[in-house]
Amino acid sequence: MKRGTPVWARERGAEAAGAGEEPEAGAAGAGQEAGTGVEAAAGEGTPVAEAASPASAEDGAEDARPVRTWWARRRTLAVALGSVLLLLAGCVLLQQAHSLRHTSGAANHALTDAEASDRVSGDVGNALARIFSYTPDGMAGTERSARAALAGKAARQYEALLGRVREDVRTQRVTLSTQSVRVGVVSLRGDTAHLLVFLDQTARRGDEKATTSAAQLSVTARLDDGVWRVVDLTAR
């Protein structure tokens, strides 16, 4: 005679079976609720990424606005600073030009002292006309004029020139006549003057026809015992 399963065992087994089924139903319910929550947040039938992208774009725009504002302010400041620097540079250049103009004008008496300029140009122009004019019979007088009018390097230059032409003047009967047609005083500072001299020269060899030519000299003169003497000559 077999014994049947006790009632308490059957009831406990039924409770255990019921407890085993409830978690599956609970898990399914939780899954349905979770799916409903995501769909509600993203919008029905809308992917999660698409739902999240507008928010990300707004965040990016908000982050970009401070950068653009900072860059605009910096660019405005740079432009303003550049304008100020250009203005200051222009003022400095104008001041330097004004200073140089007045300083050079004050030091260079050729621009301010017409009487002194006329004197030096007259002394130098007349001296050059005398020393570059000679005849076969008048070389001695020409050399005396040169000793009075020239000094330093110019005296040595002139002596070298005479050494080359002296014999031709005597044997070929060369005559040279020179006139100072224009003398310009470039600078006159203290006892030193720089001049630009234009000469017209007429040369004749024996009975031949005379020829004319022009010469241009850069001259440095120095005041010596009240007389302007030429100390340097350069042909231009």
Short mmCIF file of the C-alpha atoms (twelve columns), coordinates in Angstrom:
data_MODEL
# 
_entry.id   MODEL 
# 
loop_
_atom_site.group_PDB 
_atom_site.id 
_atom_site.type_symbol 
_atom_site.label_atom_id 
_atom_site.label_alt_id 
_atom_site.label_comp_id 
_atom_site.label_asym_id 
_atom_site.label_seq_id 
_atom_site.Cartn_x 
_atom_site.Cartn_y 
_atom_site.Cartn_z 
_atom_site.pdbx_PDB_model_num 
ATOM 1   C CA . MET A 1   0.000   0.000   0.000   1 
ATOM 2   C CA . LYS A 2   1.528   3.158   -1.242  1 
ATOM 3   C CA . ARG A 3   1.380   6.293   0.734   1 
ATOM 4   C CA . GLY A 4   0.275   9.509   -1.056  1 
ATOM 5   C CA . THR A 5   2.132   12.769  -0.958  1 
ATOM 6   C CA . PRO A 6   1.250   14.735  2.127   1 
ATOM 7   C CA . VAL A 7   -0.974  17.716  1.625   1 
ATOM 8   C CA . TRP A 8   1.533   20.090  3.148   1 
ATOM 9   C CA . ALA A 9   4.157   18.900  0.685   1 
ATOM 10  C CA . ARG A 10  1.835   19.386  -2.279  1 
ATOM 11  C CA . GLU A 11  0.940   22.894  -1.103  1 
ATOM 12  C CA . ARG A 12  4.587   23.799  -0.513  1 
ATOM 13  C CA . GLY A 13  5.511   22.489  -3.995  1 
ATOM 14  C CA . ALA A 14  2.717   24.499  -5.534  1 
ATOM 15  C CA . GLU A 15  3.938   27.634  -3.754  1 
ATOM 16  C CA . ALA A 16  7.482   26.944  -4.939  1 
ATOM 17  C CA . ALA A 17  6.283   26.499  -8.522  1 
ATOM 18  C CA . GLY A 18  4.279   29.711  -8.305  1 
ATOM 19  C CA . ALA A 19  7.286   31.549  -6.940  1 
ATOM 20  C CA . GLY A 20  9.437   30.249  -9.815  1 
ATOM 21  C CA . GLU A 21  7.035   31.619  -12.447 1 
ATOM 22  C CA . GLU A 22  6.644   35.077  -10.933 1 
ATOM 23  C CA . PRO A 23  10.245  36.235  -11.619 1 
ATOM 24  C CA . GLU A 24  9.833   35.524  -15.376 1 
ATOM 25  C CA . ALA A 25  6.689   37.562  -15.507 1 
ATOM 26  C CA . GLY A 26  8.361   40.296  -13.500 1 
ATOM 27  C CA . ALA A 27  11.379  40.324  -15.819 1 
ATOM 28  C CA . ALA A 28  9.149   40.567  -18.878 1 
ATOM 29  C CA . GLY A 29  7.189   43.380  -17.298 1 
ATOM 30  C CA . ALA A 30  10.349  45.208  -16.431 1 
ATOM 31  C CA . GLY A 31  11.590  44.813  -20.024 1 
ATOM 32  C CA . GLN A 32  8.337   46.228  -21.379 1 
ATOM 33  C CA . GLU A 33  8.446   49.132  -18.973 1 
ATOM 34  C CA . ALA A 34  12.099  49.842  -19.891 1 
ATOM 35  C CA . GLY A 35  11.301  49.820  -23.597 1 
ATOM 36  C CA . THR A 36  8.422   52.171  -23.025 1 
ATOM 37  C CA . GLY A 37  10.646  54.567  -21.063 1 
ATOM 38  C CA . VAL A 38  13.359  54.828  -23.808 1 
ATOM 39  C CA . GLU A 39  10.789  55.259  -26.528 1 
ATOM 40  C CA . ALA A 40  9.087   57.960  -24.529 1 
ATOM 41  C CA . ALA A 41  12.374  59.818  -23.992 1 
ATOM 42  C CA . ALA A 42  13.535  59.473  -27.610 1 
ATOM 43  C CA . GLY A 43  10.125  59.850  -29.209 1 
ATOM 44  C CA . GLU A 44  8.063   57.078  -30.740 1 
ATOM 45  C CA . GLY A 45  9.967   55.358  -33.533 1 
ATOM 46  C CA . THR A 46  12.965  57.775  -33.234 1 
ATOM 47  C CA . PRO A 47  16.520  56.427  -32.718 1 
ATOM 48  C CA . VAL A 48  18.287  57.401  -29.548 1 
ATOM 49  C CA . ALA A 49  21.166  59.049  -31.417 1 
ATOM 50  C CA . GLU A 50  18.786  61.267  -33.410 1 
ATOM 51  C CA . ALA A 51  16.978  62.307  -30.284 1 
ATOM 52  C CA . ALA A 52  20.198  63.236  -28.541 1 
ATOM 53  C CA . SER A 53  21.773  65.175  -31.481 1 
ATOM 54  C CA . PRO A 54  19.762  68.444  -31.133 1 
ATOM 55  C CA . ALA A 55  20.838  68.777  -27.540 1 
ATOM 56  C CA . SER A 56  24.480  68.183  -28.512 1 
ATOM 57  C CA . ALA A 57  24.279  70.815  -31.291 1 
ATOM 58  C CA . GLU A 58  22.825  73.349  -28.868 1 
ATOM 59  C CA . ASP A 59  25.596  72.607  -26.383 1 
ATOM 60  C CA . GLY A 60  28.211  73.045  -29.168 1 
ATOM 61  C CA . ALA A 61  26.668  76.346  -30.224 1 
ATOM 62  C CA . GLU A 62  26.701  77.567  -26.646 1 
ATOM 63  C CA . ASP A 63  30.371  76.541  -26.354 1 
ATOM 64  C CA . ALA A 64  31.263  78.256  -29.669 1 
ATOM 65  C CA . ARG A 65  29.628  81.583  -28.780 1 
ATOM 66  C CA . PRO A 66  32.154  82.482  -26.042 1 
ATOM 67  C CA . VAL A 67  35.027  81.582  -28.402 1 
ATOM 68  C CA . ARG A 68  33.665  83.809  -31.177 1 
ATOM 69  C CA . THR A 69  33.080  86.650  -28.719 1 
ATOM 70  C CA . TRP A 70  36.626  86.352  -27.353 1 
ATOM 71  C CA . TRP A 71  38.123  86.285  -30.871 1 
ATOM 72  C CA . ALA A 72  36.056  89.314  -31.975 1 
ATOM 73  C CA . ARG A 73  37.181  91.298  -28.935 1 
ATOM 74  C CA . ARG A 74  40.790  90.327  -29.509 1 
ATOM 75  C CA . ARG A 75  40.649  91.284  -33.200 1 
ATOM 76  C CA . THR A 76  39.059  94.648  -32.359 1 
ATOM 77  C CA . LEU A 77  41.765  95.293  -29.775 1 
ATOM 78  C CA . ALA A 78  44.502  94.375  -32.276 1 
ATOM 79  C CA . VAL A 79  43.079  96.746  -34.916 1 
ATOM 80  C CA . ALA A 80  42.821  99.571  -32.410 1 
ATOM 81  C CA . LEU A 81  46.357  98.965  -31.158 1 
ATOM 82  C CA . GLY A 82  47.686  98.887  -34.745 1 
ATOM 83  C CA . SER A 83  46.011  102.227 -35.500 1 
ATOM 84  C CA . VAL A 84  47.552  103.797 -32.412 1 
ATOM 85  C CA . LEU A 85  51.023  102.491 -33.325 1 
ATOM 86  C CA . LEU A 86  50.731  103.833 -36.883 1 
ATOM 87  C CA . LEU A 87  49.669  107.219 -35.552 1 
ATOM 88  C CA . LEU A 88  52.581  107.317 -33.118 1 
ATOM 89  C CA . ALA A 89  55.035  106.277 -35.843 1 
ATOM 90  C CA . GLY A 90  53.751  109.048 -38.111 1 
ATOM 91  C CA . CYS A 91  54.165  111.622 -35.345 1 
ATOM 92  C CA . VAL A 92  57.718  110.454 -34.644 1 
ATOM 93  C CA . LEU A 93  58.673  110.637 -38.332 1 
ATOM 94  C CA . LEU A 94  57.201  114.123 -38.675 1 
ATOM 95  C CA . GLN A 95  59.047  115.289 -35.583 1 
ATOM 96  C CA . GLN A 96  62.353  113.838 -36.820 1 
ATOM 97  C CA . ALA A 97  61.929  115.405 -40.256 1 
ATOM 98  C CA . HIS A 98  61.129  118.771 -38.667 1 
ATOM 99  C CA . SER A 99  64.144  118.494 -36.357 1 
ATOM 100 C CA . LEU A 100 66.513  117.497 -39.161 1 
ATOM 101 C CA . ARG A 101 65.254  120.266 -41.411 1 
ATOM 102 C CA . HIS A 102 65.747  122.951 -38.806 1 
ATOM 103 C CA . THR A 103 69.015  121.545 -37.473 1 
ATOM 104 C CA . SER A 104 70.610  121.239 -40.921 1 
ATOM 105 C CA . GLY A 105 69.318  124.670 -41.906 1 
ATOM 106 C CA . ALA A 106 70.793  126.245 -38.794 1 
ATOM 107 C CA . ALA A 107 74.181  124.549 -39.233 1 
ATOM 108 C CA . ASN A 108 74.382  125.087 -43.000 1 
ATOM 109 C CA . HIS A 109 74.886  128.811 -43.495 1 
ATOM 110 C CA . ALA A 110 74.576  128.373 -47.250 1 
ATOM 111 C CA . LEU A 111 70.818  128.339 -46.584 1 
ATOM 112 C CA . THR A 112 70.729  131.252 -44.161 1 
ATOM 113 C CA . ASP A 113 73.711  133.550 -44.846 1 
ATOM 114 C CA . ALA A 114 73.533  134.887 -48.388 1 
ATOM 115 C CA . GLU A 115 76.474  137.260 -47.896 1 
ATOM 116 C CA . ALA A 116 78.833  134.480 -46.758 1 
ATOM 117 C CA . SER A 117 77.676  132.254 -49.616 1 
ATOM 118 C CA . ASP A 118 78.308  135.000 -52.175 1 
ATOM 119 C CA . ARG A 119 81.784  135.577 -50.799 1 
ATOM 120 C CA . VAL A 120 82.900  131.950 -50.908 1 
ATOM 121 C CA . SER A 121 81.385  131.389 -54.351 1 
ATOM 122 C CA . GLY A 122 83.088  134.531 -55.675 1 
ATOM 123 C CA . ASP A 123 86.505  133.638 -54.218 1 
ATOM 124 C CA . VAL A 124 86.405  130.061 -55.468 1 
ATOM 125 C CA . GLY A 125 84.965  130.879 -58.894 1 
ATOM 126 C CA . ASN A 126 87.569  133.577 -59.594 1 
ATOM 127 C CA . ALA A 127 90.423  131.384 -58.346 1 
ATOM 128 C CA . LEU A 128 89.467  128.486 -60.617 1 
ATOM 129 C CA . ALA A 129 89.133  130.783 -63.620 1 
ATOM 130 C CA . ARG A 130 92.679  132.119 -63.021 1 
ATOM 131 C CA . ILE A 131 94.481  128.839 -62.382 1 
ATOM 132 C CA . PHE A 132 92.876  127.103 -65.380 1 
ATOM 133 C CA . SER A 133 93.743  129.917 -67.785 1 
ATOM 134 C CA . TYR A 134 97.264  130.056 -69.218 1 
ATOM 135 C CA . THR A 135 99.312  131.069 -72.230 1 
ATOM 136 C CA . PRO A 136 102.761 129.939 -73.394 1 
ATOM 137 C CA . ASP A 137 104.282 133.162 -72.097 1 
ATOM 138 C CA . GLY A 138 102.183 133.491 -68.949 1 
ATOM 139 C CA . MET A 139 102.735 130.209 -67.130 1 
ATOM 140 C CA . ALA A 140 104.672 131.880 -64.315 1 
ATOM 141 C CA . GLY A 141 101.703 134.108 -63.448 1 
ATOM 142 C CA . THR A 142 99.343  131.145 -63.562 1 
ATOM 143 C CA . GLU A 143 101.508 129.206 -61.128 1 
ATOM 144 C CA . ARG A 144 101.631 132.185 -58.721 1 
ATOM 145 C CA . SER A 145 97.834  132.356 -58.780 1 
ATOM 146 C CA . ALA A 146 97.666  128.626 -58.053 1 
ATOM 147 C CA . ARG A 147 99.960  128.931 -55.037 1 
ATOM 148 C CA . ALA A 148 97.738  131.654 -53.608 1 
ATOM 149 C CA . ALA A 149 94.434  129.922 -54.305 1 
ATOM 150 C CA . LEU A 150 95.206  126.262 -53.611 1 
ATOM 151 C CA . ALA A 151 96.277  124.301 -50.547 1 
ATOM 152 C CA . GLY A 152 96.602  120.722 -49.387 1 
ATOM 153 C CA . LYS A 153 95.426  118.018 -51.758 1 
ATOM 154 C CA . ALA A 154 94.228  120.498 -54.400 1 
ATOM 155 C CA . ALA A 155 97.708  122.064 -54.630 1 
ATOM 156 C CA . ARG A 156 99.265  118.638 -55.193 1 
ATOM 157 C CA . GLN A 157 96.644  117.728 -57.783 1 
ATOM 158 C CA . TYR A 158 97.266  120.949 -59.694 1 
ATOM 159 C CA . GLU A 159 101.038 120.549 -59.632 1 
ATOM 160 C CA . ALA A 160 100.679 117.049 -61.111 1 
ATOM 161 C CA . LEU A 161 98.456  118.459 -63.865 1 
ATOM 162 C CA . LEU A 162 100.913 121.215 -64.736 1 
ATOM 163 C CA . GLY A 163 103.701 118.663 -64.863 1 
ATOM 164 C CA . ARG A 164 101.864 116.903 -67.694 1 
ATOM 165 C CA . VAL A 165 100.904 119.967 -69.763 1 
ATOM 166 C CA . ARG A 166 103.719 122.440 -69.102 1 
ATOM 167 C CA . GLU A 167 105.920 121.183 -71.945 1 
ATOM 168 C CA . ASP A 168 103.017 121.046 -74.432 1 
ATOM 169 C CA . VAL A 169 102.001 124.589 -73.549 1 
ATOM 170 C CA . ARG A 170 105.486 125.837 -74.358 1 
ATOM 171 C CA . THR A 171 106.277 123.787 -77.463 1 
ATOM 172 C CA . GLN A 172 102.821 123.618 -79.084 1 
ATOM 173 C CA . ARG A 173 101.790 127.129 -78.106 1 
ATOM 174 C CA . VAL A 174 98.677  126.022 -76.256 1 
ATOM 175 C CA . THR A 175 96.360  128.670 -74.883 1 
ATOM 176 C CA . LEU A 176 93.539  127.904 -72.440 1 
ATOM 177 C CA . SER A 177 90.886  130.366 -71.292 1 
ATOM 178 C CA . THR A 178 88.445  129.433 -68.507 1 
ATOM 179 C CA . GLN A 179 85.339  131.156 -67.160 1 
ATOM 180 C CA . SER A 180 83.264  130.179 -64.139 1 
ATOM 181 C CA . VAL A 181 79.723  130.294 -65.437 1 
ATOM 182 C CA . ARG A 182 77.983  129.042 -62.328 1 
ATOM 183 C CA . VAL A 183 79.010  128.369 -58.742 1 
ATOM 184 C CA . GLY A 184 76.676  126.774 -56.242 1 
ATOM 185 C CA . VAL A 185 77.392  126.534 -52.533 1 
ATOM 186 C CA . VAL A 186 76.168  123.137 -51.380 1 
ATOM 187 C CA . SER A 187 77.095  123.588 -47.732 1 
ATOM 188 C CA . LEU A 188 78.823  126.200 -45.611 1 
ATOM 189 C CA . ARG A 189 79.675  125.203 -42.061 1 
ATOM 190 C CA . GLY A 190 82.215  127.144 -40.067 1 
ATOM 191 C CA . ASP A 191 85.407  127.522 -42.092 1 
ATOM 192 C CA . THR A 192 84.595  124.764 -44.613 1 
ATOM 193 C CA . ALA A 193 82.504  125.016 -47.765 1 
ATOM 194 C CA . HIS A 194 81.478  122.496 -50.399 1 
ATOM 195 C CA . LEU A 195 80.688  123.845 -53.842 1 
ATOM 196 C CA . LEU A 196 79.670  122.710 -57.308 1 
ATOM 197 C CA . VAL A 197 81.342  124.730 -60.079 1 
ATOM 198 C CA . PHE A 198 80.543  124.796 -63.805 1 
ATOM 199 C CA . LEU A 199 83.284  125.996 -66.133 1 
ATOM 200 C CA . ASP A 200 83.407  126.924 -69.813 1 
ATOM 201 C CA . GLN A 201 86.837  126.451 -71.408 1 
ATOM 202 C CA . THR A 202 88.236  127.534 -74.772 1 
ATOM 203 C CA . ALA A 203 91.481  125.961 -75.968 1 
ATOM 204 C CA . ARG A 204 93.643  126.847 -78.966 1 
ATOM 205 C CA . ARG A 205 96.711  125.049 -80.226 1 
ATOM 206 C CA . GLY A 206 98.973  127.317 -82.287 1 
ATOM 207 C CA . ASP A 207 97.049  128.638 -85.301 1 
ATOM 208 C CA . GLU A 208 94.400  125.941 -85.179 1 
ATOM 209 C CA . LYS A 209 90.750  126.675 -84.672 1 
ATOM 210 C CA . ALA A 210 89.709  127.098 -81.050 1 
ATOM 211 C CA . THR A 211 87.636  124.409 -79.402 1 
ATOM 212 C CA . THR A 212 85.270  124.818 -76.488 1 
ATOM 213 C CA . SER A 213 84.325  122.419 -73.737 1 
ATOM 214 C CA . ALA A 214 82.540  122.383 -70.402 1 
ATOM 215 C CA . ALA A 215 83.796  121.119 -67.070 1 
ATOM 216 C CA . GLN A 216 82.090  120.418 -63.777 1 
ATOM 217 C CA . LEU A 217 83.997  120.281 -60.503 1 
ATOM 218 C CA . SER A 218 83.156  119.374 -56.928 1 
ATOM 219 C CA . VAL A 219 85.213  121.692 -54.749 1 
ATOM 220 C CA . THR A 220 86.051  121.826 -51.063 1 
ATOM 221 C CA . ALA A 221 87.283  125.189 -49.805 1 
ATOM 222 C CA . ARG A 222 88.593  126.299 -46.432 1 
ATOM 223 C CA . LEU A 223 88.779  129.793 -44.967 1 
ATOM 224 C CA . ASP A 224 92.416  130.701 -44.275 1 
ATOM 225 C CA . ASP A 225 93.362  134.162 -42.960 1 
ATOM 226 C CA . GLY A 226 90.178  135.644 -44.365 1 
ATOM 227 C CA . VAL A 227 90.641  134.057 -47.805 1 
ATOM 228 C CA . TRP A 228 88.821  131.017 -49.149 1 
ATOM 229 C CA . ARG A 229 91.341  128.555 -50.556 1 
ATOM 230 C CA . VAL A 230 90.558  125.403 -52.512 1 
ATOM 231 C CA . VAL A 231 91.736  122.261 -50.709 1 
ATOM 232 C CA . ASP A 232 90.167  119.525 -52.861 1 
ATOM 233 C CA . LEU A 233 89.079  119.201 -56.491 1 
ATOM 234 C CA . THR A 234 87.104  116.382 -58.084 1 
ATOM 235 C CA . ALA A 235 86.030  116.297 -61.729 1 
ATOM 236 C CA . ARG A 236 82.429  115.136 -62.234 1 
# 
